[in-house]
């Protein structure tokens, strides 16, 4: 009489556990990549927004050359003016009209408020540098920045870095109006 040898069919419990372990390691790797991608995406978004904000102010400065030359855009904090040069011109010195200085201050108020509201601990600063290298950072009520001066707009913010904690970031845009 011949006996049939029985062979085991299917997976053993150990093989299934090893397969689940390998799958779990792979899924953890994918989750780590996703977290890194999200952080990099946020950094890119902050840099894009800050660059756009700086170039917007540069365009406003080019459009208001009398205010730019007079140094009306030089600031490290918002002027905090109460007039409105965008909608109805309330509070301006001349009814229905903004002077170059008023327009400069309105532009600065707008830019500083956007920097503060769109970035963690966001700030902005505008300075100009003469061809000789003299740096001017505050409006002195004189013709501070003639057209051959280079202007620097700085937008700064804090950003969470995975290894270093909260890190200060900034972008500088230098241009000649």
C-alpha positions in Angstrom: 0.0 0.0 0.0 1.3 3.3 -1.0 0.8 6.3 1.2 0.4 9.7 0.0 2.7 12.4 1.3 0.8 15.3 2.5 2.2 18.7 1.6 1.5 21.9 3.5 -0.6 24.4 1.5 -0.9 28.1 2.2 1.1 30.5 4.3 2.3 30.0 7.8 1.6 32.7 10.4 5.3 33.7 10.4 5.4 34.4 6.7 2.3 36.6 7.0 3.8 38.5 10.0 7.0 39.2 8.0 5.0 40.4 5.0 3.0 42.8 7.2 6.2 44.1 8.8 7.8 44.8 5.4 4.6 46.5 4.3 4.5 48.6 7.5 8.1 49.8 7.0 7.3 50.8 3.4 4.2 52.8 4.5 6.3 54.6 7.2 8.8 55.6 4.6 6.0 56.9 2.3 4.6 58.9 5.3 8.0 60.4 6.0 8.3 61.5 2.4 4.9 63.0 2.5 5.8 65.1 5.6 9.0 66.3 4.0 7.1 67.2 0.8 4.5 69.3 2.8 7.3 71.1 4.6 9.1 71.9 1.4 5.9 73.0 -0.2 5.2 75.5 2.6 8.7 76.9 2.4 8.3 77.4 -1.3 4.9 79.1 -0.8 6.4 81.5 1.8 9.3 82.4 -0.6 6.9 82.9 -3.5 4.5 85.1 -1.5 7.3 87.2 -0.1 8.9 87.7 -3.5 5.6 88.7 -4.9 5.0 91.1 -2.1 8.5 92.7 -2.6 8.0 93.0 -6.3 4.6 94.5 -5.8 6.1 97.2 -3.6 8.9 97.8 -6.1 6.3 98.4 -8.8 4.4 100.8 -6.6 7.6 102.7 -5.9 8.3 103.0 -9.6 4.8 104.3 -10.2 5.3 106.9 -7.5 8.7 108.3 -8.4 8.3 111.7 -6.5 7.5 109.8 -3.3 10.4 107.4 -3.9 12.9 110.1 -4.5 11.7 112.0 -1.5 12.4 108.9 0.7 8.7 108.4 1.5 9.1 104.6 1.2 12.1 104.3 3.6 10.8 102.5 6.6 11.2 99.6 9.0 7.7 99.8 10.4 4.3 100.8 9.1 3.7 104.6 9.2 0.2 103.9 10.6 -1.5 106.8 8.7 -5.3 107.3 8.9 -6.0 108.3 5.3 -7.1 106.1 2.5 -5.5 106.5 -0.9 -7.1 103.4 -2.4 -10.8 103.7 -2.2 -12.3 107.1 -1.2 -9.3 109.3 -0.3 -10.7 110.0 3.2 -8.3 111.9 5.4 -6.0 113.1 2.7 -4.7 116.7 2.6 -6.5 117.4 -0.7 -10.0 116.1 -1.2 -10.0 113.3 -3.8 -6.2 113.3 -4.2 -3.2 111.7 -2.5 0.1 113.4 -2.5 3.2 111.3 -3.4 4.1 111.1 0.3 0.6 110.1 1.3 0.6 107.4 -1.5 4.0 106.2 -0.3 2.7 105.8 3.3 -0.5 104.2 2.2 1.5 101.7 0.1 3.8 101.0 3.1 0.8 100.5 5.5 -0.6 98.0 3.0 2.7 96.1 2.5 3.5 96.0 6.2 0.0 94.7 7.1 0.2 92.0 4.4 3.6 90.9 5.7 2.4 90.8 9.3 -0.8 88.9 8.4 0.6 86.4 5.9 3.8 85.3 7.5 4.6 84.1 11.1 6.2 87.1 12.7 6.4 88.8 9.3 8.1 92.1 8.8 9.2 94.4 6.0 11.9 97.0 5.5 12.8 99.4 2.7 16.2 101.1 2.4 18.2 102.8 -0.4 21.9 102.9 -1.1 23.8 105.7 -2.9 26.3 104.9 -5.7 29.0 105.7 -3.1 27.6 103.1 -0.7 25.8 105.3 1.8 22.8 103.4 3.2 19.7 105.4 4.0 17.0 103.6 6.1 14.7 106.4 7.3 12.9 109.3 5.6 14.7 112.6 6.6 12.1 114.8 4.8 14.7 115.6 2.1 15.4 114.1 -1.3 16.9 111.0 0.2 17.0 108.6 -2.7 17.6 109.9 -6.2 16.9 107.8 -9.2 20.5 106.4 -9.4 20.3 105.0 -5.9 19.6 101.3 -5.5 16.6 100.3 -3.3 16.4 97.2 -1.2 13.1 95.7 0.0 13.4 93.1 2.7 10.6 90.8 3.7 11.4 88.6 6.7 9.5 85.9 8.6 10.1 82.9 11.0 9.7 79.4 9.8 9.8 76.0 11.6 12.9 74.0 10.7 12.8 70.3 11.5 16.2 70.2 13.2 16.8 73.8 14.3 13.4 74.9 15.6 12.2 78.3 14.6 14.5 79.9 12.1 14.4 83.5 10.7 14.1 83.6 6.9 14.1 86.7 4.6 14.2 87.7 1.0 15.8 90.8 -0.4 14.9 92.4 -3.6 17.3 95.1 -4.9 16.4 97.4 -7.8 16.9 100.8 -9.2 13.6 102.6 -10.0 
